[in-house]
Amino acid sequence: MSQWSSTKARIVYKALLKIGWTYLRQVGSHKKLSRPNFPNYTWAFGDRDELGPAILARIAKKTGFKPTDL
């Protein structure tokens, strides 16, 4: 069983900003985020999108995000 549960993209985005990611720029609906010691990450989800366990695990792998950060 996954340690992730489905969550709205808006909540995950706010959690990323809270753990140290900063907004760089936006092109269309794609936001570029930056954090020291990590490559830039492109956020391409709408606020109302529901993110499932698989995509949350992929986001966590690239950003250092943990279930406890929600």
CHARMM internal coordinates of N, CA and C (Angstrom, degrees):
IC EDIT
DIST 1 N 1 CA 1.4545
DIST 1 CA 1 C 1.5310
ANGL 1 N 1 CA 1 C 109.10
DIST 1 C 2 N 1.3086
ANGL 1 CA 1 C 2 N 115.70
DIHE 1 N 1 CA 1 C 2 N 141.85
DIST 2 N 2 CA 1.4512
ANGL 1 C 2 N 2 CA 121.47
DIHE 1 CA 1 C 2 N 2 CA -178.48
DIST 2 CA 2 C 1.5281
ANGL 2 N 2 CA 2 C 111.17
DIHE 1 C 2 N 2 CA 2 C -77.04
DIST 2 C 3 N 1.3059
ANGL 2 CA 2 C 3 N 115.61
DIHE 2 N 2 CA 2 C 3 N 150.05
DIST 3 N 3 CA 1.4593
ANGL 2 C 3 N 3 CA 119.78
DIHE 2 CA 2 C 3 N 3 CA 176.65
DIST 3 CA 3 C 1.5282
ANGL 3 N 3 CA 3 C 110.91
DIHE 2 C 3 N 3 CA 3 C -84.58
DIST 3 C 4 N 1.3300
ANGL 3 CA 3 C 4 N 117.31
DIHE 3 N 3 CA 3 C 4 N -5.79
DIST 4 N 4 CA 1.4552
ANGL 3 C 4 N 4 CA 122.96
DIHE 3 CA 3 C 4 N 4 CA -179.25
DIST 4 CA 4 C 1.5176
ANGL 4 N 4 CA 4 C 110.72
DIHE 3 C 4 N 4 CA 4 C -98.55
DIST 4 C 5 N 1.3170
ANGL 4 CA 4 C 5 N 117.23
DIHE 4 N 4 CA 4 C 5 N 144.52
DIST 5 N 5 CA 1.4582
ANGL 4 C 5 N 5 CA 121.68
DIHE 4 CA 4 C 5 N 5 CA 171.10
DIST 5 CA 5 C 1.5245
ANGL 5 N 5 CA 5 C 108.02
DIHE 4 C 5 N 5 CA 5 C -120.36
DIST 5 C 6 N 1.3107
ANGL 5 CA 5 C 6 N 117.30
DIHE 5 N 5 CA 5 C 6 N 158.38
DIST 6 N 6 CA 1.4590
ANGL 5 C 6 N 6 CA 121.20
DIHE 5 CA 5 C 6 N 6 CA -179.08
DIST 6 CA 6 C 1.5261
ANGL 6 N 6 CA 6 C 110.26
DIHE 5 C 6 N 6 CA 6 C -58.75
DIST 6 C 7 N 1.3280
ANGL 6 CA 6 C 7 N 114.72
DIHE 6 N 6 CA 6 C 7 N 138.50
DIST 7 N 7 CA 1.4593
ANGL 6 C 7 N 7 CA 121.04
DIHE 6 CA 6 C 7 N 7 CA -176.91
DIST 7 CA 7 C 1.5210
ANGL 7 N 7 CA 7 C 109.38
DIHE 6 C 7 N 7 CA 7 C -144.80
DIST 7 C 8 N 1.3000
ANGL 7 CA 7 C 8 N 117.18
DIHE 7 N 7 CA 7 C 8 N 149.77
DIST 8 N 8 CA 1.4616
ANGL 7 C 8 N 8 CA 121.69
DIHE 7 CA 7 C 8 N 8 CA 176.30
DIST 8 CA 8 C 1.5369
ANGL 8 N 8 CA 8 C 109.54
DIHE 7 C 8 N 8 CA 8 C -69.27
DIST 8 C 9 N 1.3250
ANGL 8 CA 8 C 9 N 115.51
DIHE 8 N 8 CA 8 C 9 N 143.95
DIST 9 N 9 CA 1.4601
ANGL 8 C 9 N 9 CA 121.29
DIHE 8 CA 8 C 9 N 9 CA -178.43
DIST 9 CA 9 C 1.5231
ANGL 9 N 9 CA 9 C 111.58
DIHE 8 C 9 N 9 CA 9 C -60.95
DIST 9 C 10 N 1.3152
ANGL 9 CA 9 C 10 N 117.28
DIHE 9 N 9 CA 9 C 10 N -35.43
DIST 10 N 10 CA 1.4700
ANGL 9 C 10 N 10 CA 121.60
DIHE 9 CA 9 C 10 N 10 CA -179.45
DIST 10 CA 10 C 1.5289
ANGL 10 N 10 CA 10 C 111.13
DIHE 9 C 10 N 10 CA 10 C -58.34
DIST 10 C 11 N 1.3346
ANGL 10 CA 10 C 11 N 117.10
DIHE 10 N 10 CA 10 C 11 N -40.08
DIST 11 N 11 CA 1.4680
ANGL 10 C 11 N 11 CA 122.16
DIHE 10 CA 10 C 11 N 11 CA -179.11
DIST 11 CA 11 C 1.5206
ANGL 11 N 11 CA 11 C 110.80
DIHE 10 C 11 N 11 CA 11 C -69.68
DIST 11 C 12 N 1.3337
ANGL 11 CA 11 C 12 N 116.34
DIHE 11 N 11 CA 11 C 12 N -40.95
DIST 12 N 12 CA 1.4693
ANGL 11 C 12 N 12 CA 120.68
DIHE 11 CA 11 C 12 N 12 CA 179.53
DIST 12 CA 12 C 1.5262
ANGL 12 N 12 CA 12 C 110.14
DIHE 11 C 12 N 12 CA 12 C -66.24
DIST 12 C 13 N 1.3498
ANGL 12 CA 12 C 13 N 116.93
DIHE 12 N 12 CA 12 C 13 N -43.21
DIST 13 N 13 CA 1.4647
ANGL 12 C 13 N 13 CA 121.04
DIHE 12 CA 12 C 13 N 13 CA 179.26
DIST 13 CA 13 C 1.5373
ANGL 13 N 13 CA 13 C 110.66
DIHE 12 C 13 N 13 CA 13 C -59.09
DIST 13 C 14 N 1.3232
ANGL 13 CA 13 C 14 N 116.92
DIHE 13 N 13 CA 13 C 14 N -45.30
DIST 14 N 14 CA 1.4711
ANGL 13 C 14 N 14 CA 120.51
DIHE 13 CA 13 C 14 N 14 CA 178.73
DIST 14 CA 14 C 1.5228
ANGL 14 N 14 CA 14 C 111.29
DIHE 13 C 14 N 14 CA 14 C -62.94
DIST 14 C 15 N 1.3290
ANGL 14 CA 14 C 15 N 116.96
DIHE 14 N 14 CA 14 C 15 N -37.48
DIST 15 N 15 CA 1.4626
ANGL 14 C 15 N 15 CA 121.01
DIHE 14 CA 14 C 15 N 15 CA 178.78
DIST 15 CA 15 C 1.5285
ANGL 15 N 15 CA 15 C 110.67
DIHE 14 C 15 N 15 CA 15 C -66.53
DIST 15 C 16 N 1.3386
ANGL 15 CA 15 C 16 N 117.29
DIHE 15 N 15 CA 15 C 16 N -38.11
DIST 16 N 16 CA 1.4682
ANGL 15 C 16 N 16 CA 120.27
DIHE 15 CA 15 C 16 N 16 CA 176.98
DIST 16 CA 16 C 1.5264
ANGL 16 N 16 CA 16 C 110.77
DIHE 15 C 16 N 16 CA 16 C -62.36
DIST 16 C 17 N 1.3205
ANGL 16 CA 16 C 17 N 116.96
DIHE 16 N 16 CA 16 C 17 N -43.18
DIST 17 N 17 CA 1.4681
ANGL 16 C 17 N 17 CA 120.18
DIHE 16 CA 16 C 17 N 17 CA 177.89
DIST 17 CA 17 C 1.5300
ANGL 17 N 17 CA 17 C 110.66
DIHE 16 C 17 N 17 CA 17 C -63.53
DIST 17 C 18 N 1.3224
ANGL 17 CA 17 C 18 N 116.31
DIHE 17 N 17 CA 17 C 18 N -36.53
DIST 18 N 18 CA 1.4686
ANGL 17 C 18 N 18 CA 121.31
DIHE 17 CA 17 C 18 N 18 CA -179.58
DIST 18 CA 18 C 1.5311
ANGL 18 N 18 CA 18 C 112.43
DIHE 17 C 18 N 18 CA 18 C -66.83
DIST 18 C 19 N 1.3549
ANGL 18 CA 18 C 19 N 117.83
DIHE 18 N 18 CA 18 C 19 N -32.35
DIST 19 N 19 CA 1.4698
ANGL 18 C 19 N 19 CA 119.82
DIHE 18 CA 18 C 19 N 19 CA -178.80
DIST 19 CA 19 C 1.5286
ANGL 19 N 19 CA 19 C 113.04
DIHE 18 C 19 N 19 CA 19 C -89.49
DIST 19 C 20 N 1.3346
ANGL 19 CA 19 C 20 N 117.44
DIHE 19 N 19 CA 19 C 20 N 7.25
DIST 20 N 20 CA 1.4541
ANGL 19 C 20 N 20 CA 118.92
DIHE 19 CA 19 C 20 N 20 CA 171.90
DIST 20 CA 20 C 1.5192
ANGL 20 N 20 CA 20 C 116.93
DIHE 19 C 20 N 20 CA 20 C 119.03
DIST 20 C 21 N 1.3180
ANGL 20 CA 20 C 21 N 118.48
DIHE 20 N 20 CA 20 C 21 N -2.85
DIST 21 N 21 CA 1.4577
ANGL 20 C 21 N 21 CA 120.60
DIHE 20 CA 20 C 21 N 21 CA 176.43
DIST 21 CA 21 C 1.5228
ANGL 21 N 21 CA 21 C 108.52
DIHE 20 C 21 N 21 CA 21 C -75.83
DIST 21 C 22 N 1.3288
ANGL 21 CA 21 C 22 N 116.44
DIHE 21 N 21 CA 21 C 22 N 142.15
DIST 22 N 22 CA 1.4557
ANGL 21 C 22 N 22 CA 120.79
DIHE 21 CA 21 C 22 N 22 CA 178.56
DIST 22 CA 22 C 1.5211
ANGL 22 N 22 CA 22 C 109.86
DIHE 21 C 22 N 22 CA 22 C -122.41
DIST 22 C 23 N 1.3175
ANGL 22 CA 22 C 23 N 115.31
DIHE 22 N 22 CA 22 C 23 N 146.59
DIST 23 N 23 CA 1.4519
ANGL 22 C 23 N 23 CA 123.01
DIHE 22 CA 22 C 23 N 23 CA 179.23
DIST 23 CA 23 C 1.5258
ANGL 23 N 23 CA 23 C 109.04
DIHE 22 C 23 N 23 CA 23 C -76.63
DIST 23 C 24 N 1.3465
ANGL 23 CA 23 C 24 N 117.60
DIHE 23 N 23 CA 23 C 24 N 127.03
DIST 24 N 24 CA 1.4615
ANGL 23 C 24 N 24 CA 121.36
DIHE 23 CA 23 C 24 N 24 CA 178.28
DIST 24 CA 24 C 1.5190
ANGL 24 N 24 CA 24 C 111.69
DIHE 23 C 24 N 24 CA 24 C -98.49
DIST 24 C 25 N 1.3429
ANGL 24 CA 24 C 25 N 116.45
DIHE 24 N 24 CA 24 C 25 N -57.22
DIST 25 N 25 CA 1.4593
ANGL 24 C 25 N 25 CA 120.71
DIHE 24 CA 24 C 25 N 25 CA -177.88
DIST 25 CA 25 C 1.5265
ANGL 25 N 25 CA 25 C 108.84
DIHE 24 C 25 N 25 CA 25 C -163.30
DIST 25 C 26 N 1.3381
ANGL 25 CA 25 C 26 N 114.16
DIHE 25 N 25 CA 25 C 26 N 171.09
DIST 26 N 26 CA 1.4634
ANGL 25 C 26 N 26 CA 119.64
DIHE 25 CA 25 C 26 N 26 CA 179.95
DIST 26 CA 26 C 1.5155
ANGL 26 N 26 CA 26 C 108.94
DIHE 25 C 26 N 26 CA 26 C -135.49
DIST 26 C 27 N 1.3341
ANGL 26 CA 26 C 27 N 115.74
DIHE 26 N 26 CA 26 C 27 N 136.10
DIST 27 N 27 CA 1.4555
ANGL 26 C 27 N 27 CA 122.47
DIHE 26 CA 26 C 27 N 27 CA 173.84
DIST 27 CA 27 C 1.5198
ANGL 27 N 27 CA 27 C 106.41
DIHE 26 C 27 N 27 CA 27 C -126.42
DIST 27 C 28 N 1.3185
ANGL 27 CA 27 C 28 N 116.83
DIHE 27 N 27 CA 27 C 28 N 109.45
DIST 28 N 28 CA 1.4560
ANGL 27 C 28 N 28 CA 120.33
DIHE 27 CA 27 C 28 N 28 CA -174.22
DIST 28 CA 28 C 1.5170
ANGL 28 N 28 CA 28 C 109.42
DIHE 27 C 28 N 28 CA 28 C 66.92
DIST 28 C 29 N 1.3293
ANGL 28 CA 28 C 29 N 116.28
DIHE 28 N 28 CA 28 C 29 N -124.93
DIST 29 N 29 CA 1.4681
ANGL 28 C 29 N 29 CA 119.69
DIHE 28 CA 28 C 29 N 29 CA 179.17
DIST 29 CA 29 C 1.5213
ANGL 29 N 29 CA 29 C 112.21
DIHE 28 C 29 N 29 CA 29 C -100.01
DIST 29 C 30 N 1.3273
ANGL 29 CA 29 C 30 N 117.46
DIHE 29 N 29 CA 29 C 30 N 5.90
DIST 30 N 30 CA 1.4620
ANGL 29 C 30 N 30 CA 121.73
DIHE 29 CA 29 C 30 N 30 CA -177.95
DIST 30 CA 30 C 1.5332
ANGL 30 N 30 CA 30 C 110.23
DIHE 29 C 30 N 30 CA 30 C -98.08
DIST 30 C 31 N 1.3315
ANGL 30 CA 30 C 31 N 115.45
DIHE 30 N 30 CA 30 C 31 N 121.73
DIST 31 N 31 CA 1.4695
ANGL 30 C 31 N 31 CA 121.22
DIHE 30 CA 30 C 31 N 31 CA 178.58
DIST 31 CA 31 C 1.5201
ANGL 31 N 31 CA 31 C 108.40
DIHE 30 C 31 N 31 CA 31 C -103.15
DIST 31 C 32 N 1.3108
ANGL 31 CA 31 C 32 N 116.26
DIHE 31 N 31 CA 31 C 32 N 135.00
DIST 32 N 32 CA 1.4569
ANGL 31 C 32 N 32 CA 121.90
DIHE 31 CA 31 C 32 N 32 CA 177.12
DIST 32 CA 32 C 1.5200
ANGL 32 N 32 CA 32 C 107.93
DIHE 31 C 32 N 32 CA 32 C -98.21
DIST 32 C 33 N 1.3452
ANGL 32 CA 32 C 33 N 115.74
DIHE 32 N 32 CA 32 C 33 N 125.66
DIST 33 N 33 CA 1.4622
ANGL 32 C 33 N 33 CA 122.39
DIHE 32 CA 32 C 33 N 33 CA -179.60
DIST 33 CA 33 C 1.5223
ANGL 33 N 33 CA 33 C 109.96
DIHE 32 C 33 N 33 CA 33 C -113.71
DIST 33 C 34 N 1.3156
ANGL 33 CA 33 C 34 N 116.54
DIHE 33 N 33 CA 33 C 34 N 151.23
DIST 34 N 34 CA 1.4583
ANGL 33 C 34 N 34 CA 121.80
DIHE 33 CA 33 C 34 N 34 CA -178.30
DIST 34 CA 34 C 1.5224
ANGL 34 N 34 CA 34 C 110.24
DIHE 33 C 34 N 34 CA 34 C -134.84
DIST 34 C 35 N 1.3403
ANGL 34 CA 34 C 35 N 115.10
DIHE 34 N 34 CA 34 C 35 N 147.27
DIST 35 N 35 CA 1.4664
ANGL 34 C 35 N 35 CA 121.93
DIHE 34 CA 34 C 35 N 35 CA 175.14
DIST 35 CA 35 C 1.5232
ANGL 35 N 35 CA 35 C 107.35
DIHE 34 C 35 N 35 CA 35 C -153.79
DIST 35 C 36 N 1.3256
ANGL 35 CA 35 C 36 N 117.97
DIHE 35 N 35 CA 35 C 36 N 138.69
DIST 36 N 36 CA 1.4664
ANGL 35 C 36 N 36 CA 119.73
DIHE 35 CA 35 C 36 N 36 CA 178.77
DIST 36 CA 36 C 1.5357
ANGL 36 N 36 CA 36 C 111.19
DIHE 35 C 36 N 36 CA 36 C -57.72
DIST 36 C 37 N 1.3181
ANGL 36 CA 36 C 37 N 116.53
DIHE 36 N 36 CA 36 C 37 N 143.51
DIST 37 N 37 CA 1.4684
ANGL 36 C 37 N 37 CA 125.53
DIHE 36 CA 36 C 37 N 37 CA 178.41
DIST 37 CA 37 C 1.5281
ANGL 37 N 37 CA 37 C 114.26
DIHE 36 C 37 N 37 CA 37 C 68.64
DIST 37 C 38 N 1.3228
ANGL 37 CA 37 C 38 N 117.89
DIHE 37 N 37 CA 37 C 38 N 13.24
DIST 38 N 38 CA 1.4593
ANGL 37 C 38 N 38 CA 123.36
DIHE 37 CA 37 C 38 N 38 CA 174.99
DIST 38 CA 38 C 1.5258
ANGL 38 N 38 CA 38 C 108.22
DIHE 37 C 38 N 38 CA 38 C -132.58
DIST 38 C 39 N 1.3392
ANGL 38 CA 38 C 39 N 117.98
DIHE 38 N 38 CA 38 C 39 N 148.10
DIST 39 N 39 CA 1.4733
ANGL 38 C 39 N 39 CA 118.07
DIHE 38 CA 38 C 39 N 39 CA 172.03
DIST 39 CA 39 C 1.5303
ANGL 39 N 39 CA 39 C 108.99
DIHE 38 C 39 N 39 CA 39 C -69.86
DIST 39 C 40 N 1.3310
ANGL 39 CA 39 C 40 N 116.63
DIHE 39 N 39 CA 39 C 40 N 156.33
DIST 40 N 40 CA 1.4572
ANGL 39 C 40 N 40 CA 120.23
DIHE 39 CA 39 C 40 N 40 CA 178.29
DIST 40 CA 40 C 1.5274
ANGL 40 N 40 CA 40 C 109.60
DIHE 39 C 40 N 40 CA 40 C -57.32
DIST 40 C 41 N 1.3132
ANGL 40 CA 40 C 41 N 116.09
DIHE 40 N 40 CA 40 C 41 N 149.37
DIST 41 N 41 CA 1.4629
ANGL 40 C 41 N 41 CA 121.54
DIHE 40 CA 40 C 41 N 41 CA -178.96
DIST 41 CA 41 C 1.5213
ANGL 41 N 41 CA 41 C 109.19
DIHE 40 C 41 N 41 CA 41 C -123.86
DIST 41 C 42 N 1.3195
ANGL 41 CA 41 C 42 N 116.84
DIHE 41 N 41 CA 41 C 42 N 134.25
DIST 42 N 42 CA 1.4554
ANGL 41 C 42 N 42 CA 121.85
DIHE 41 CA 41 C 42 N 42 CA 178.52
DIST 42 CA 42 C 1.5201
ANGL 42 N 42 CA 42 C 109.50
DIHE 41 C 42 N 42 CA 42 C -96.96
DIST 42 C 43 N 1.3237
ANGL 42 CA 42 C 43 N 116.39
DIHE 42 N 42 CA 42 C 43 N 121.22
DIST 43 N 43 CA 1.4671
ANGL 42 C 43 N 43 CA 123.10
DIHE 42 CA 42 C 43 N 43 CA 179.03
DIST 43 CA 43 C 1.5236
ANGL 43 N 43 CA 43 C 107.33
DIHE 42 C 43 N 43 CA 43 C -98.11
DIST 43 C 44 N 1.3226
ANGL 43 CA 43 C 44 N 117.10
DIHE 43 N 43 CA 43 C 44 N 116.45
DIST 44 N 44 CA 1.4627
ANGL 43 C 44 N 44 CA 121.24
DIHE 43 CA 43 C 44 N 44 CA -174.46
DIST 44 CA 44 C 1.5245
ANGL 44 N 44 CA 44 C 112.54
DIHE 43 C 44 N 44 CA 44 C -124.08
DIST 44 C 45 N 1.3200
ANGL 44 CA 44 C 45 N 117.38
DIHE 44 N 44 CA 44 C 45 N 34.90
DIST 45 N 45 CA 1.4545
ANGL 44 C 45 N 45 CA 121.51
DIHE 44 CA 44 C 45 N 45 CA -178.19
DIST 45 CA 45 C 1.5225
ANGL 45 N 45 CA 45 C 110.30
DIHE 44 C 45 N 45 CA 45 C -115.15
DIST 45 C 46 N 1.3260
ANGL 45 CA 45 C 46 N 116.11
DIHE 45 N 45 CA 45 C 46 N 143.75
DIST 46 N 46 CA 1.4566
ANGL 45 C 46 N 46 CA 121.35
DIHE 45 CA 45 C 46 N 46 CA 174.01
DIST 46 CA 46 C 1.5135
ANGL 46 N 46 CA 46 C 109.34
DIHE 45 C 46 N 46 CA 46 C -77.93
DIST 46 C 47 N 1.3187
ANGL 46 CA 46 C 47 N 117.16
DIHE 46 N 46 CA 46 C 47 N 157.07
DIST 47 N 47 CA 1.4698
ANGL 46 C 47 N 47 CA 121.56
DIHE 46 CA 46 C 47 N 47 CA -177.67
DIST 47 CA 47 C 1.5222
ANGL 47 N 47 CA 47 C 112.73
DIHE 46 C 47 N 47 CA 47 C -58.17
DIST 47 C 48 N 1.3113
ANGL 47 CA 47 C 48 N 117.96
DIHE 47 N 47 CA 47 C 48 N -33.93
DIST 48 N 48 CA 1.4656
ANGL 47 C 48 N 48 CA 121.43
DIHE 47 CA 47 C 48 N 48 CA -175.85
DIST 48 CA 48 C 1.5199
ANGL 48 N 48 CA 48 C 113.40
DIHE 47 C 48 N 48 CA 48 C -89.72
DIST 48 C 49 N 1.3243
ANGL 48 CA 48 C 49 N 118.66
DIHE 48 N 48 CA 48 C 49 N -4.00
DIST 49 N 49 CA 1.4656
ANGL 48 C 49 N 49 CA 121.26
DIHE 48 CA 48 C 49 N 49 CA 179.69
DIST 49 CA 49 C 1.5226
ANGL 49 N 49 CA 49 C 110.41
DIHE 48 C 49 N 49 CA 49 C -64.05
DIST 49 C 50 N 1.3202
ANGL 49 CA 49 C 50 N 115.73
DIHE 49 N 49 CA 49 C 50 N 139.45
DIST 50 N 50 CA 1.4671
ANGL 49 C 50 N 50 CA 122.05
DIHE 49 CA 49 C 50 N 50 CA 176.96
DIST 50 CA 50 C 1.5277
ANGL 50 N 50 CA 50 C 107.55
DIHE 49 C 50 N 50 CA 50 C -95.16
DIST 50 C 51 N 1.3111
ANGL 50 CA 50 C 51 N 117.65
DIHE 50 N 50 CA 50 C 51 N 119.47
DIST 51 N 51 CA 1.4600
ANGL 50 C 51 N 51 CA 122.46
DIHE 50 CA 50 C 51 N 51 CA -179.28
DIST 51 CA 51 C 1.5244
ANGL 51 N 51 CA 51 C 109.29
DIHE 50 C 51 N 51 CA 51 C -98.72
DIST 51 C 52 N 1.3225
ANGL 51 CA 51 C 52 N 115.62
DIHE 51 N 51 CA 51 C 52 N 123.86
DIST 52 N 52 CA 1.4578
ANGL 51 C 52 N 52 CA 121.14
DIHE 51 CA 51 C 52 N 52 CA -178.66
DIST 52 CA 52 C 1.5205
ANGL 52 N 52 CA 52 C 111.96
DIHE 51 C 52 N 52 CA 52 C -86.61
DIST 52 C 53 N 1.3382
ANGL 52 CA 52 C 53 N 116.69
DIHE 52 N 52 CA 52 C 53 N 178.67
DIST 53 N 53 CA 1.4647
ANGL 52 C 53 N 53 CA 121.70
DIHE 52 CA 52 C 53 N 53 CA -176.82
DIST 53 CA 53 C 1.5324
ANGL 53 N 53 CA 53 C 113.90
DIHE 52 C 53 N 53 CA 53 C -59.55
DIST 53 C 54 N 1.3241
ANGL 53 CA 53 C 54 N 118.19
DIHE 53 N 53 CA 53 C 54 N -38.14
DIST 54 N 54 CA 1.4644
ANGL 53 C 54 N 54 CA 120.41
DIHE 53 CA 53 C 54 N 54 CA -177.57
DIST 54 CA 54 C 1.5213
ANGL 54 N 54 CA 54 C 111.84
DIHE 53 C 54 N 54 CA 54 C -65.40
DIST 54 C 55 N 1.3313
ANGL 54 CA 54 C 55 N 117.81
DIHE 54 N 54 CA 54 C 55 N -46.87
DIST 55 N 55 CA 1.4701
ANGL 54 C 55 N 55 CA 120.42
DIHE 54 CA 54 C 55 N 55 CA -179.34
DIST 55 CA 55 C 1.5271
ANGL 55 N 55 CA 55 C 110.35
DIHE 54 C 55 N 55 CA 55 C -70.80
DIST 55 C 56 N 1.3203
ANGL 55 CA 55 C 56 N 118.31
DIHE 55 N 55 CA 55 C 56 N -33.96
DIST 56 N 56 CA 1.4676
ANGL 55 C 56 N 56 CA 120.08
DIHE 55 CA 55 C 56 N 56 CA 177.02
DIST 56 CA 56 C 1.5276
ANGL 56 N 56 CA 56 C 110.87
DIHE 55 C 56 N 56 CA 56 C -64.80
DIST 56 C 57 N 1.3213
ANGL 56 CA 56 C 57 N 117.27
DIHE 56 N 56 CA 56 C 57 N -37.73
DIST 57 N 57 CA 1.4695
ANGL 56 C 57 N 57 CA 120.51
DIHE 56 CA 56 C 57 N 57 CA 177.35
DIST 57 CA 57 C 1.5255
ANGL 57 N 57 CA 57 C 110.29
DIHE 56 C 57 N 57 CA 57 C -65.69
DIST 57 C 58 N 1.3388
ANGL 57 CA 57 C 58 N 117.30
DIHE 57 N 57 CA 57 C 58 N -38.83
DIST 58 N 58 CA 1.4723
ANGL 57 C 58 N 58 CA 120.20
DIHE 57 CA 57 C 58 N 58 CA 177.76
DIST 58 CA 58 C 1.5216
ANGL 58 N 58 CA 58 C 111.35
DIHE 57 C 58 N 58 CA 58 C -66.41
DIST 58 C 59 N 1.3302
ANGL 58 CA 58 C 59 N 116.92
DIHE 58 N 58 CA 58 C 59 N -41.60
DIST 59 N 59 CA 1.4663
ANGL 58 C 59 N 59 CA 120.82
DIHE 58 CA 58 C 59 N 59 CA 177.49
DIST 59 CA 59 C 1.5265
ANGL 59 N 59 CA 59 C 109.61
DIHE 58 C 59 N 59 CA 59 C -61.85
DIST 59 C 60 N 1.3257
ANGL 59 CA 59 C 60 N 116.92
DIHE 59 N 59 CA 59 C 60 N -43.44
DIST 60 N 60 CA 1.4657
ANGL 59 C 60 N 60 CA 121.77
DIHE 59 CA 59 C 60 N 60 CA -179.20
DIST 60 CA 60 C 1.5187
ANGL 60 N 60 CA 60 C 111.41
DIHE 59 C 60 N 60 CA 60 C -61.70
DIST 60 C 61 N 1.3121
ANGL 60 CA 60 C 61 N 116.86
DIHE 60 N 60 CA 60 C 61 N -39.96
DIST 61 N 61 CA 1.4662
ANGL 60 C 61 N 61 CA 120.86
DIHE 60 CA 60 C 61 N 61 CA -178.69
DIST 61 CA 61 C 1.5286
ANGL 61 N 61 CA 61 C 111.68
DIHE 60 C 61 N 61 CA 61 C -63.33
DIST 61 C 62 N 1.3273
ANGL 61 CA 61 C 62 N 116.91
DIHE 61 N 61 CA 61 C 62 N -35.15
DIST 62 N 62 CA 1.4603
ANGL 61 C 62 N 62 CA 120.88
DIHE 61 CA 61 C 62 N 62 CA -177.32
DIST 62 CA 62 C 1.5211
ANGL 62 N 62 CA 62 C 114.05
DIHE 61 C 62 N 62 CA 62 C -91.28
DIST 62 C 63 N 1.3414
ANGL 62 CA 62 C 63 N 118.03
DIHE 62 N 62 CA 62 C 63 N -17.74
DIST 63 N 63 CA 1.4586
ANGL 62 C 63 N 63 CA 119.90
DIHE 62 CA 62 C 63 N 63 CA -172.75
DIST 63 CA 63 C 1.5250
ANGL 63 N 63 CA 63 C 115.23
DIHE 62 C 63 N 63 CA 63 C -119.94
DIST 63 C 64 N 1.3260
ANGL 63 CA 63 C 64 N 118.81
DIHE 63 N 63 CA 63 C 64 N -10.65
DIST 64 N 64 CA 1.4544
ANGL 63 C 64 N 64 CA 120.74
DIHE 63 CA 63 C 64 N 64 CA -176.91
DIST 64 CA 64 C 1.5194
ANGL 64 N 64 CA 64 C 112.67
DIHE 63 C 64 N 64 CA 64 C 81.33
DIST 64 C 65 N 1.3024
ANGL 64 CA 64 C 65 N 117.26
DIHE 64 N 64 CA 64 C 65 N 12.54
DIST 65 N 65 CA 1.4584
ANGL 64 C 65 N 65 CA 124.46
DIHE 64 CA 64 C 65 N 65 CA 179.38
DIST 65 CA 65 C 1.5265
ANGL 65 N 65 CA 65 C 110.50
DIHE 64 C 65 N 65 CA 65 C -73.28
DIST 65 C 66 N 1.3358
ANGL 65 CA 65 C 66 N 117.74
DIHE 65 N 65 CA 65 C 66 N 139.64
DIST 66 N 66 CA 1.4803
ANGL 65 C 66 N 66 CA 122.25
DIHE 65 CA 65 C 66 N 66 CA -178.98
DIST 66 CA 66 C 1.5265
ANGL 66 N 66 CA 66 C 109.28
DIHE 65 C 66 N 66 CA 66 C -125.50
DIST 66 C 67 N 1.3378
ANGL 66 CA 66 C 67 N 117.16
DIHE 66 N 66 CA 66 C 67 N 156.28
DIST 67 N 67 CA 1.4717
ANGL 66 C 67 N 67 CA 119.00
DIHE 66 CA 66 C 67 N 67 CA 178.33
DIST 67 CA 67 C 1.5230
ANGL 67 N 67 CA 67 C 112.92
DIHE 66 C 67 N 67 CA 67 C -57.27
DIST 67 C 68 N 1.3059
ANGL 67 CA 67 C 68 N 117.55
DIHE 67 N 67 CA 67 C 68 N -29.12
DIST 68 N 68 CA 1.4742
ANGL 67 C 68 N 68 CA 119.91
DIHE 67 CA 67 C 68 N 68 CA -179.77
DIST 68 CA 68 C 1.5285
ANGL 68 N 68 CA 68 C 112.52
DIHE 67 C 68 N 68 CA 68 C -72.53
DIST 68 C 69 N 1.3468
ANGL 68 CA 68 C 69 N 117.95
DIHE 68 N 68 CA 68 C 69 N -13.58
DIST 69 N 69 CA 1.4550
ANGL 68 C 69 N 69 CA 121.76
DIHE 68 CA 68 C 69 N 69 CA 179.42
DIST 69 CA 69 C 1.5268
ANGL 69 N 69 CA 69 C 112.73
DIHE 68 C 69 N 69 CA 69 C -75.10
DIST 69 C 70 N 1.3272
ANGL 69 CA 69 C 70 N 116.21
DIHE 69 N 69 CA 69 C 70 N -15.82
DIST 70 N 70 CA 1.4681
ANGL 69 C 70 N 70 CA 119.60
DIHE 69 CA 69 C 70 N 70 CA 177.95
DIST 70 CA 70 C 1.4774
ANGL 70 N 70 CA 70 C 107.87
DIHE 69 C 70 N 70 CA 70 C -74.53
END
COOR INIT
IC SEED 1 N 1 CA 1 C
IC BUILD
